[in-house]
Amino acid sequence: MGIVFEEFEDQLERSVLEEGLRYYIAGRVQRLIELDNGKFRTFLQDTERIIVNLTITDKRVENYSCECPASNGAVCKHLIASLFEVRKDLQDYLVTSETMEAEDDANSLPDEILNDYRIDRILDALNVNELKDFVRRTCTDDRDFRALFLSQFAKVHVPDSSSKPIYANQIKNLIQASTDRHGYMDYREVKEFHSALSEILDIAAMSIKNGNNSQALTIIFSVLEEVTTVIINADDSDGYLIGSIDEAFDLIKEIIESNLDEIQRGDLFNELMIAFETGKLDGWAWHLNLIELAIQLFKKPEEKERLRINIESIHPTGNSWNRNYRKAQELMYELLLMTESEEAINQYLIENVSNPDFREKLVKRAINSKDYKYALKLLNDAIELDKEESFRRCDKWRKYQLEIYRKTGDVENTIRLACYFILEGSSEEESFKEYYDLLKTTVPGDSWNVYLEKMIAELIAKDYWYNYEKLVHIYVWEKYWDRYLVLLQKNLTLRRIADAVEDLSLLYKDQLIDLYDSEIRVFIEKNVGRSYYIDACRYIMNMKRLGGDDAVRNLIIDLKATYKNRRALREELNKIYDTGY
């Protein structure tokens, strides 16, 4: 039951009421906020800061809560003190009905307008010092308000040269307020911190829109440098912090794509280089994003040289499997594309051919220039290098080999590799069909049947689970229906029976019904639970569609008799046939 607001002193227990009154008289209620019409929040000072939330609806106090351990949903001294504070506030500031009547019947105004009216009256009554004192106290007590205030007004009277420390300190303060004594930021605090950070980044976005790139970059680099320091000690499982950094980089890209003058271009290039050279983002992939963005900006020879030195510093003696080193090679390649001749670019690729991406570029260049001998050498070397490390990459090299053999009319090697991909490659129908058709059109017609039987025998002998699908494809394409049925009988699953119906039902309807019958019995024996029974009944309906009404009826009778205690099974079976058993 709610508390009648105007009579709360008569309703509440005397001891708690007196304790709350003493608490109120002692000035422990530091701040009162009306969040919305009838919703209030108070901030009280105890051994630690306490927050009370309460709602007054139709003159009743509803949905009250207090952070103190003693509350647990009950009325405590903090709530009592808050009620006294709310009553005082309403008595001091609410406009009486007589005054409102004298002011054009304002009581009839909507709540939104009435609240605006009240706020305007209060602001008119306050002097500047009172307003400043209120803002100072609120910034001290309320972290969200402080973040909003600084985000909105930090640069009003601050020159650009000193604004970066302000934004950096603001973010540091937010981090400090959001982390525990061990420096850890939990999931809830991460969300709140991200919310405050988003407001700061919104200012950067608005600055870009207004053409103030200098302010935007000040904010962006403050975010990049400060937020990366906290990620490792935060529960960012939903990616809020990572998303903020990505958003900051997106804003830099937006600036780069705008119409920068030469001074702005040079300044941004220098900012990116300084951020990289000072190692502010070291240890993160974003560290290399700085170089990637700077490459889009450079124009002068000295800028190119600075980029080259920085790229080579990433991992000058590493190996091609190191991610940072690989990225450094790609950045250098991108730089060379913009500045060097085709010969110089090709030479760089050759010198770094251990990078698989660069080897592939060289292969494509060789194929395009019809230097097939060099392309095959690159591919043969690649397969030898990668055979122990990456089966998938070796197959990529073999596909390039096959492309070359087809272009050069090398029938023997075309057959060899097409057969390889049939035996060792994917069973996915479209890809498998491509190699199957290539093989069938390349093998001489009078040798096809012999070659096909040899290939089928190899697929059966290897007995990989995915070879079933390959054999099914071949039997369907060659219309080997009897062999398909035998294959199915030896590799039974309910799904495979269902897949075979389209191709085999015309010739082998009765056999499919029998296979369904036996496999459904096995399935029910091994699986318990309504979801399994629903699946089984779906396959029983497939039997029925094949014309197996009698078999279905007998199967249901047998299952009910065998599994009398499985009520869910009986219920699902009765949806097909209610045998009355």
C-alpha positions as CSV (number, residue, x, y, z in Angstrom):
1,M,0.0,0.0,0.0
2,G,1.3,3.5,-0.8
3,I,1.9,6.2,1.7
4,V,-0.5,9.2,1.7
5,F,2.0,12.1,1.1
6,E,0.1,14.7,3.0
7,E,-0.4,12.4,6.0
8,F,2.9,10.5,6.1
9,E,3.7,11.7,9.6
10,D,0.6,10.0,10.9
11,Q,1.1,6.8,9.0
12,L,4.7,5.9,9.7
13,E,6.1,4.3,12.8
14,R,7.0,6.9,15.4
15,S,10.6,5.7,16.1
16,V,11.5,5.7,12.4
17,L,9.8,9.0,11.8
18,E,11.7,10.7,14.6
19,E,15.0,9.3,13.4
20,G,14.3,10.5,9.8
21,L,13.3,14.0,11.1
22,R,16.5,14.3,13.1
23,Y,18.4,13.3,10.0
24,Y,16.6,15.9,8.0
25,I,17.1,18.7,10.5
26,A,20.8,17.8,10.6
27,G,21.0,18.8,6.9
28,R,21.9,15.4,5.6
29,V,19.7,15.9,2.5
30,Q,22.2,17.5,0.2
31,R,20.3,17.7,-3.0
32,L,16.8,17.1,-4.4
33,I,16.0,16.6,-8.1
34,E,12.6,16.4,-9.7
35,L,13.3,13.9,-12.5
36,D,9.9,14.1,-14.1
37,N,6.4,15.1,-13.0
38,G,6.0,13.4,-9.6
39,K,9.3,11.6,-9.7
40,F,12.0,12.7,-7.2
41,R,15.6,11.8,-6.4
42,T,17.4,12.9,-3.3
43,F,21.1,12.7,-2.4
44,L,22.0,12.2,1.3
45,Q,25.3,12.2,3.1
46,D,25.7,9.3,5.6
47,T,28.9,7.3,6.0
48,E,28.7,7.2,2.2
49,R,26.5,8.9,-0.3
50,I,22.9,7.5,-0.3
51,I,20.4,8.0,-3.2
52,V,16.6,7.7,-2.6
53,N,14.1,7.5,-5.5
54,L,10.4,8.1,-5.0
55,T,7.3,8.8,-7.0
56,I,4.2,10.7,-5.9
57,T,1.1,9.7,-7.8
58,D,-2.3,11.0,-6.9
59,K,-1.0,12.3,-3.6
60,R,0.4,8.9,-2.7
61,V,4.1,7.9,-2.4
62,E,4.7,4.9,-4.6
63,N,7.7,3.0,-5.9
64,Y,10.2,4.3,-3.3
65,S,13.7,2.8,-3.0
66,C,16.8,3.6,-1.0
67,E,20.4,2.4,-1.5
68,C,21.0,1.8,2.2
69,P,21.4,-1.8,3.4
70,A,18.8,-1.3,6.1
71,S,16.0,-0.4,3.6
72,N,15.4,-3.6,1.7
73,G,12.1,-2.2,0.5
74,A,11.1,-0.9,3.9
75,V,10.7,2.7,5.1
76,C,14.0,4.0,6.5
77,K,15.3,7.2,7.9
78,H,16.6,8.3,4.5
79,L,13.2,8.0,2.9
80,I,11.6,10.0,5.8
81,A,14.2,12.7,5.4
82,S,13.6,12.8,1.7
83,L,9.8,13.2,2.2
84,F,10.4,16.2,4.5
85,E,12.7,17.7,1.8
86,V,10.1,17.1,-1.0
87,R,7.4,18.7,1.1
88,K,9.5,21.7,1.8
89,D,10.4,22.0,-1.8
90,L,6.8,21.9,-2.9
91,Q,5.8,24.5,-0.3
92,D,8.6,26.8,-1.4
93,Y,8.3,26.6,-5.2
94,L,5.0,25.3,-6.3
95,V,2.8,28.2,-7.5
96,T,-0.4,28.4,-5.5
97,S,-3.8,28.1,-7.3
98,E,-4.5,31.8,-6.4
99,T,-1.3,33.0,-8.1
100,M,-1.9,30.8,-11.1
101,E,-5.4,32.1,-11.5
102,A,-4.0,35.6,-11.6
103,E,-1.6,34.4,-14.3
104,D,-4.1,33.4,-17.0
105,D,-5.3,30.2,-15.4
106,A,-2.0,28.5,-15.9
107,N,-3.3,25.5,-13.9
108,S,-5.0,24.4,-17.1
109,L,-1.7,24.2,-19.0
110,P,-0.1,20.9,-19.9
111,D,2.5,19.5,-17.5
112,E,5.4,20.2,-19.9
113,I,4.5,23.8,-20.2
114,L,3.7,24.1,-16.5
115,N,7.2,22.7,-15.6
116,D,8.8,25.1,-18.1
117,Y,6.9,27.9,-16.4
118,R,8.2,26.9,-13.0
119,I,11.8,26.6,-14.2
120,D,11.6,30.0,-15.8
121,R,10.3,31.6,-12.5
122,I,13.1,30.0,-10.5
123,L,15.8,31.1,-13.0
124,D,14.4,34.6,-13.0
125,A,14.6,34.7,-9.2
126,L,18.1,33.4,-9.0
127,N,21.2,35.6,-9.2
128,V,24.3,34.6,-11.1
129,N,26.2,33.5,-8.0
130,E,23.4,31.3,-6.8
131,L,23.3,29.6,-10.1
132,K,27.1,29.1,-10.2
133,D,27.0,27.6,-6.7
134,F,24.3,25.2,-7.8
135,V,26.2,24.1,-10.9
136,R,29.4,23.6,-8.8
137,R,27.6,21.5,-6.2
138,T,25.8,19.5,-8.8
139,C,29.0,18.8,-10.8
140,T,30.6,17.6,-7.6
141,D,27.7,15.3,-6.6
142,D,26.4,14.0,-9.9
143,R,28.9,12.4,-12.3
144,D,26.5,12.3,-15.3
145,F,25.7,16.0,-14.9
146,R,29.4,16.8,-14.6
147,A,30.1,14.9,-17.8
148,L,27.3,16.6,-19.6
149,F,28.3,20.1,-18.4
150,L,31.9,19.7,-19.3
151,S,31.0,18.2,-22.7
152,Q,28.8,21.1,-23.5
153,F,30.8,24.0,-22.1
154,A,34.5,23.0,-21.7
155,K,35.5,25.0,-24.7
156,V,33.4,28.1,-24.2
157,H,36.2,30.2,-22.8
158,V,39.2,27.9,-23.4
159,P,41.5,28.4,-26.4
160,D,42.4,25.5,-28.7
161,S,45.9,25.3,-27.4
162,S,44.8,24.3,-23.9
163,S,41.7,22.3,-24.7
164,K,43.3,18.9,-25.1
165,P,44.3,18.7,-21.4
166,I,40.8,19.6,-20.5
167,Y,39.2,16.8,-22.5
168,A,41.9,14.4,-21.5
169,N,41.4,15.3,-17.8
170,Q,37.7,15.0,-18.2
171,I,38.0,11.5,-19.6
172,K,40.5,10.6,-16.9
173,N,38.0,11.8,-14.3
174,L,35.3,9.7,-15.8
175,I,37.6,6.7,-15.8
176,Q,38.5,7.3,-12.1
177,A,34.9,7.7,-11.2
178,S,34.0,4.5,-13.1
179,T,36.7,2.2,-11.7
180,D,37.0,0.5,-8.3
181,R,39.9,0.8,-5.9
182,H,41.8,-1.9,-7.9
183,G,41.4,0.1,-11.1
184,Y,38.8,-2.3,-12.6
185,M,35.7,-1.1,-14.5
186,D,32.8,-3.6,-14.3
187,Y,30.2,-4.2,-17.0
188,R,27.6,-1.7,-15.5
189,E,30.2,1.0,-15.2
190,V,31.5,0.4,-18.7
191,K,28.0,1.1,-20.0
192,E,27.7,4.3,-18.0
193,F,31.3,5.4,-19.0
194,H,30.5,4.7,-22.7
195,S,27.3,6.8,-22.4
196,A,29.3,9.8,-21.2
197,L,32.0,9.1,-23.8
198,S,29.4,9.1,-26.5
199,E,28.4,12.6,-25.5
200,I,32.0,13.8,-25.9
201,L,32.3,12.1,-29.3
202,D,29.0,13.7,-30.3
203,I,30.7,17.1,-29.7
204,A,33.5,16.0,-32.0
205,A,31.0,15.0,-34.7
206,M,29.2,18.3,-34.4
207,S,32.5,20.2,-34.6
208,I,33.3,18.4,-37.9
209,K,29.8,19.4,-39.2
210,N,30.5,23.0,-38.2
211,G,33.9,23.0,-39.9
212,N,35.8,23.1,-36.6
213,N,38.2,20.1,-37.3
214,S,40.7,21.4,-34.8
215,Q,38.4,21.0,-31.9
216,A,37.2,17.6,-33.2
217,L,40.7,16.2,-33.5
218,T,41.5,17.5,-30.0
219,I,38.6,15.4,-28.6
220,I,39.3,12.4,-30.8
221,F,43.0,12.1,-29.8
222,S,42.0,12.5,-26.2
223,V,39.6,9.6,-26.5
224,L,42.1,7.4,-28.3
225,E,44.9,8.0,-25.8
226,E,42.9,7.7,-22.6
227,V,40.3,5.0,-23.4
228,T,42.9,2.5,-24.6
229,T,44.5,2.7,-21.1
230,V,41.5,1.2,-19.4
231,I,40.2,-1.5,-21.9
232,I,42.5,-4.2,-20.5
233,N,41.1,-3.7,-17.0
234,A,37.4,-3.5,-18.0
235,D,34.6,-5.9,-18.7
236,D,34.0,-4.8,-22.2
237,S,32.3,-8.0,-23.2
238,D,29.7,-6.1,-25.3
239,G,32.3,-4.0,-27.0
240,Y,31.3,-0.6,-25.8
241,L,34.8,0.7,-25.3
242,I,36.1,-0.8,-28.5
243,G,33.1,0.7,-30.3
244,S,34.0,4.1,-29.0
245,I,37.6,3.9,-30.3
246,D,36.3,2.7,-33.7
247,E,33.9,5.6,-33.7
248,A,36.8,8.0,-33.0
249,F,38.8,6.5,-36.0
250,D,35.7,6.8,-38.2
251,L,35.5,10.5,-37.3
252,I,39.2,10.9,-38.4
253,K,38.3,9.3,-41.7
254,E,35.4,11.7,-42.1
255,I,37.8,14.6,-41.6
256,I,40.2,13.2,-44.1
257,E,37.4,12.9,-46.7
258,S,36.4,16.6,-46.2
259,N,38.0,19.5,-48.0
260,L,41.1,20.1,-46.0
261,D,43.4,22.9,-46.8
262,E,47.1,22.4,-46.9
263,I,47.7,23.5,-43.4
264,Q,44.9,21.3,-42.0
265,R,46.2,18.3,-44.0
266,G,49.8,18.8,-42.8
267,D,48.6,19.3,-39.2
268,L,46.5,16.1,-39.2
269,F,49.3,14.1,-40.8
270,N,51.7,15.3,-38.1
271,E,49.2,14.5,-35.3
272,L,48.8,10.9,-36.7
273,M,52.6,10.5,-36.9
274,I,53.2,11.8,-33.4
275,A,50.5,9.5,-32.0
276,F,52.3,6.6,-33.7
277,E,55.8,7.6,-32.8
278,T,55.0,8.2,-29.1
279,G,53.5,4.7,-28.9
280,K,50.2,5.9,-27.3
281,L,48.3,3.0,-28.9
282,D,51.1,0.4,-28.8
283,G,49.9,-3.1,-28.3
284,W,46.6,-2.5,-30.1
285,A,45.7,-3.0,-33.8
286,W,44.6,0.6,-33.8
287,H,48.3,1.5,-33.6
288,L,48.7,0.6,-37.3
289,N,45.5,2.4,-38.2
290,L,47.4,5.7,-37.6
291,I,49.8,4.8,-40.4
292,E,47.0,3.7,-42.6
293,L,45.2,7.0,-42.2
294,A,48.4,9.0,-42.6
295,I,49.1,7.3,-46.0
296,Q,45.9,8.9,-47.3
297,L,47.2,12.3,-46.3
298,F,50.9,12.5,-47.2
299,K,52.1,14.6,-50.2
300,K,55.7,15.7,-49.5
301,P,58.9,13.6,-49.9
302,E,59.8,14.2,-46.3
303,E,56.3,12.9,-45.3
304,K,56.8,9.8,-47.4
305,E,60.2,9.2,-45.8
306,R,58.7,9.6,-42.3
307,L,56.1,7.0,-43.2
308,R,58.7,4.6,-44.5
309,I,60.8,4.8,-41.3
310,N,57.7,4.3,-39.1
311,I,56.5,1.4,-41.1
312,E,59.9,-0.3,-41.0
313,S,60.0,0.2,-37.2
314,I,56.9,-1.9,-36.7
315,H,58.7,-5.2,-37.3
316,P,61.8,-4.8,-39.4
317,T,63.2,-8.3,-38.9
318,G,60.0,-10.3,-38.2
319,N,58.5,-13.2,-40.1
320,S,55.6,-13.3,-42.4
321,W,53.3,-15.0,-39.9
322,N,53.6,-12.1,-37.4
323,R,50.3,-10.2,-37.8
324,N,51.9,-6.8,-37.2
325,Y,54.7,-7.5,-39.6
326,R,52.3,-8.7,-42.3
327,K,50.3,-5.5,-41.8
328,A,53.5,-3.4,-42.0
329,Q,54.3,-5.1,-45.4
330,E,50.8,-4.3,-46.6
331,L,51.1,-0.7,-45.5
332,M,54.5,-0.4,-47.3
333,Y,52.9,-1.9,-50.4
334,E,50.1,0.7,-50.3
335,L,52.7,3.5,-49.9
336,L,54.7,2.2,-52.9
337,L,51.5,1.9,-55.1
338,M,51.1,5.7,-54.6
339,T,54.7,6.7,-55.3
340,E,56.8,4.1,-57.1
341,S,57.0,2.6,-60.6
342,E,55.5,-0.8,-61.6
343,E,59.0,-2.2,-61.6
344,A,59.8,-1.0,-58.0
345,I,56.5,-2.4,-56.8
346,N,57.1,-5.8,-58.4
347,Q,60.6,-5.9,-56.9
348,Y,59.2,-5.2,-53.4
349,L,56.7,-8.1,-53.9
350,I,59.5,-10.4,-55.0
351,E,61.7,-9.4,-52.0
352,N,58.8,-10.2,-49.7
353,V,57.4,-13.3,-51.5
354,S,57.1,-15.2,-48.2
355,N,54.0,-13.1,-47.5
356,P,51.2,-15.3,-49.0
357,D,49.2,-12.2,-50.0
358,F,52.2,-10.9,-52.0
359,R,52.9,-14.3,-53.5
360,E,49.3,-14.3,-54.8
361,K,49.7,-10.8,-56.3
362,L,52.8,-12.0,-58.1
363,V,51.0,-15.1,-59.4
364,K,48.1,-12.9,-60.7
365,R,50.6,-10.5,-62.4
366,A,52.4,-13.5,-64.0
367,I,49.1,-15.0,-65.3
368,N,47.9,-11.7,-66.7
369,S,51.2,-11.2,-68.5
370,K,51.1,-14.9,-69.6
371,D,54.3,-15.7,-67.9
372,Y,52.9,-19.2,-66.9
373,K,56.3,-20.7,-66.3
374,Y,57.1,-18.2,-63.5
375,A,53.6,-18.4,-62.1
376,L,53.9,-22.2,-61.8
377,K,57.2,-21.9,-60.1
378,L,55.7,-19.5,-57.6
379,L,52.8,-21.9,-57.0
380,N,54.9,-25.1,-56.7
381,D,57.2,-23.3,-54.2
382,A,54.1,-22.1,-52.3
383,I,52.6,-25.6,-52.0
384,E,55.9,-27.0,-50.7
385,L,56.2,-24.2,-48.1
386,D,52.6,-24.4,-47.0
387,K,51.9,-28.2,-47.0
388,E,52.6,-28.5,-43.3
389,E,51.0,-25.3,-42.2
390,S,47.8,-24.6,-44.3
391,F,45.9,-27.2,-46.2
392,R,43.4,-24.5,-47.2
393,R,46.0,-22.2,-48.7
394,C,47.6,-25.1,-50.6
395,D,44.3,-25.7,-52.3
396,K,44.1,-22.0,-53.3
397,W,47.5,-22.4,-55.0
398,R,46.3,-25.6,-56.8
399,K,43.3,-23.7,-58.1
400,Y,45.7,-21.2,-59.7
401,Q,47.6,-24.2,-61.1
402,L,44.4,-25.6,-62.6
403,E,43.6,-22.2,-64.2
404,I,47.0,-22.2,-65.9
405,Y,46.7,-25.8,-67.1
406,R,43.4,-25.0,-68.7
407,K,44.7,-21.9,-70.3
408,T,47.7,-23.8,-71.7
409,G,45.7,-26.9,-72.8
410,D,47.6,-29.2,-70.4
411,V,45.0,-32.1,-70.4
412,E,47.0,-34.4,-68.2
413,N,47.4,-31.9,-65.3
414,T,43.9,-30.6,-65.8
415,I,42.5,-34.1,-65.2
416,R,44.9,-34.7,-62.3
417,L,43.8,-31.5,-60.4
418,A,40.1,-31.8,-61.3
419,C,40.2,-35.4,-59.9
420,Y,42.1,-34.1,-56.8
421,F,39.4,-31.5,-56.0
422,I,36.7,-34.2,-56.5
423,L,38.4,-36.6,-54.1
424,E,39.8,-34.1,-51.6
425,G,37.8,-31.0,-52.0
426,S,34.4,-29.8,-50.7
427,S,31.2,-31.8,-51.1
428,E,29.2,-28.6,-51.6
429,E,27.2,-29.3,-54.7
430,E,28.0,-26.2,-56.8
431,S,31.7,-26.5,-56.3
432,F,31.7,-30.3,-56.7
433,K,29.7,-30.0,-59.9
434,E,32.1,-27.6,-61.4
435,Y,35.1,-30.0,-61.1
436,Y,33.0,-33.0,-62.0
437,D,31.8,-31.4,-65.3
438,L,35.4,-30.3,-66.0
439,L,36.7,-33.8,-65.5
440,K,33.9,-35.4,-67.6
441,T,34.5,-33.0,-70.5
442,T,38.3,-33.4,-70.4
443,V,38.6,-37.2,-70.0
444,P,38.2,-38.8,-73.5
445,G,34.7,-40.2,-74.0
446,D,35.7,-43.8,-74.4
447,S,37.7,-43.7,-71.1
448,W,35.1,-42.0,-69.0
449,N,33.3,-45.0,-67.5
450,V,36.5,-46.7,-66.5
451,Y,37.8,-43.4,-65.0
452,L,34.5,-42.8,-63.2
453,E,34.4,-46.3,-61.6
454,K,38.0,-45.9,-60.4
455,M,37.0,-42.6,-58.8
456,I,33.9,-44.0,-57.2
457,A,36.0,-46.8,-55.8
458,E,38.4,-44.3,-54.2
459,L,35.6,-42.3,-52.6
460,I,34.1,-45.5,-51.1
461,A,37.5,-46.7,-49.9
462,K,38.4,-43.5,-48.1
463,D,35.1,-43.6,-46.2
464,Y,35.0,-40.0,-45.1
465,W,31.7,-38.8,-43.8
466,Y,31.4,-36.1,-46.6
467,N,32.1,-38.7,-49.3
468,Y,28.5,-39.9,-48.9
469,E,27.3,-36.5,-50.3
470,K,29.8,-36.7,-53.1
471,L,28.7,-40.3,-54.1
472,V,25.0,-39.1,-53.9
473,H,25.8,-36.3,-56.4
474,I,27.5,-38.7,-58.8
475,Y,24.7,-41.3,-58.6
476,V,22.1,-38.7,-59.2
477,W,23.9,-37.1,-62.1
478,E,24.7,-40.5,-63.7
479,K,21.2,-41.8,-62.8
480,Y,22.6,-44.8,-60.8
481,W,19.4,-45.2,-58.8
482,D,20.0,-48.7,-57.6
483,R,23.5,-47.8,-56.3
484,Y,22.1,-44.7,-54.6
485,L,19.6,-47.0,-52.7
486,V,22.4,-49.4,-51.6
487,L,24.5,-46.4,-50.5
488,L,21.5,-45.1,-48.4
489,Q,20.9,-48.5,-46.8
490,K,24.5,-48.7,-45.7
491,N,24.5,-45.1,-44.3
492,L,21.1,-44.6,-42.7
493,T,19.9,-41.5,-41.0
494,L,16.4,-40.0,-41.1
495,R,17.7,-36.9,-42.8
496,R,19.3,-38.9,-45.6
497,I,16.2,-40.9,-46.1
498,A,14.2,-37.6,-46.4
499,D,16.8,-36.2,-48.9
500,A,16.5,-39.4,-51.0
501,V,12.7,-39.3,-51.4
502,E,12.8,-36.8,-54.3
503,D,15.1,-39.0,-56.4
504,L,14.2,-42.6,-55.3
505,S,10.5,-42.5,-54.4
506,L,9.3,-43.3,-58.0
507,L,11.2,-46.6,-58.1
508,Y,11.7,-47.5,-54.5
509,K,8.7,-46.2,-52.5
510,D,8.2,-49.3,-50.5
511,Q,11.9,-49.6,-49.6
512,L,11.9,-46.0,-48.4
513,I,8.9,-46.7,-46.2
514,D,10.7,-49.7,-44.7
515,L,13.8,-47.6,-44.1
516,Y,11.8,-44.9,-42.4
517,D,10.1,-47.5,-40.2
518,S,13.3,-49.1,-38.9
519,E,15.2,-45.9,-38.5
520,I,12.4,-44.1,-36.6
521,R,12.3,-47.0,-34.1
522,V,16.0,-46.6,-33.5
523,F,15.6,-42.9,-33.2
524,I,12.9,-43.1,-30.6
525,E,14.8,-45.8,-28.6
526,K,17.9,-43.5,-28.3
527,N,16.2,-40.1,-27.8
528,V,13.9,-38.9,-25.0
529,G,12.1,-35.6,-25.0
530,R,9.2,-33.8,-26.8
531,S,11.5,-32.0,-29.3
532,Y,12.8,-35.4,-30.4
533,Y,9.2,-36.8,-30.6
534,I,8.2,-33.9,-32.8
535,D,11.0,-34.6,-35.2
536,A,10.1,-38.3,-35.3
537,C,6.5,-37.5,-36.1
538,R,7.6,-35.3,-38.9
539,Y,9.4,-38.3,-40.5
540,I,6.3,-40.5,-39.8
541,M,4.3,-38.0,-41.8
542,N,6.8,-38.4,-44.6
543,M,6.1,-42.1,-44.5
544,K,2.4,-41.4,-44.7
545,R,2.9,-39.1,-47.8
546,L,4.7,-42.0,-49.5
547,G,1.5,-44.0,-49.2
548,G,2.5,-46.0,-46.1
549,D,-0.7,-45.5,-44.1
550,D,-0.8,-49.1,-42.9
551,A,2.9,-49.0,-42.0
552,V,2.4,-45.8,-40.1
553,R,-0.6,-47.1,-38.2
554,N,1.3,-50.2,-37.1
555,L,4.4,-48.2,-36.2
556,I,2.3,-45.9,-33.9
557,I,0.7,-48.9,-32.2
558,D,4.1,-50.5,-31.6
559,L,5.6,-47.3,-30.3
560,K,2.7,-46.7,-27.9
561,A,2.9,-50.3,-26.6
562,T,6.7,-50.2,-26.2
563,Y,6.9,-46.7,-24.5
564,K,3.8,-46.6,-22.3
565,N,5.3,-44.2,-19.9
566,R,6.3,-41.6,-22.4
567,R,3.3,-39.4,-22.2
568,A,4.7,-36.7,-24.5
569,L,5.4,-39.3,-27.2
570,R,1.8,-40.6,-27.0
571,E,0.5,-37.0,-27.3
572,E,2.5,-36.3,-30.4
573,L,1.7,-39.6,-32.0
574,N,-2.1,-39.0,-31.4
575,K,-1.8,-35.9,-33.6
576,I,-1.1,-38.3,-36.5
577,Y,-3.4,-41.2,-35.6
578,D,-5.4,-41.7,-32.5
579,T,-5.3,-45.5,-32.4
580,G,-7.3,-45.6,-29.2
581,Y,-4.6,-47.6,-27.6
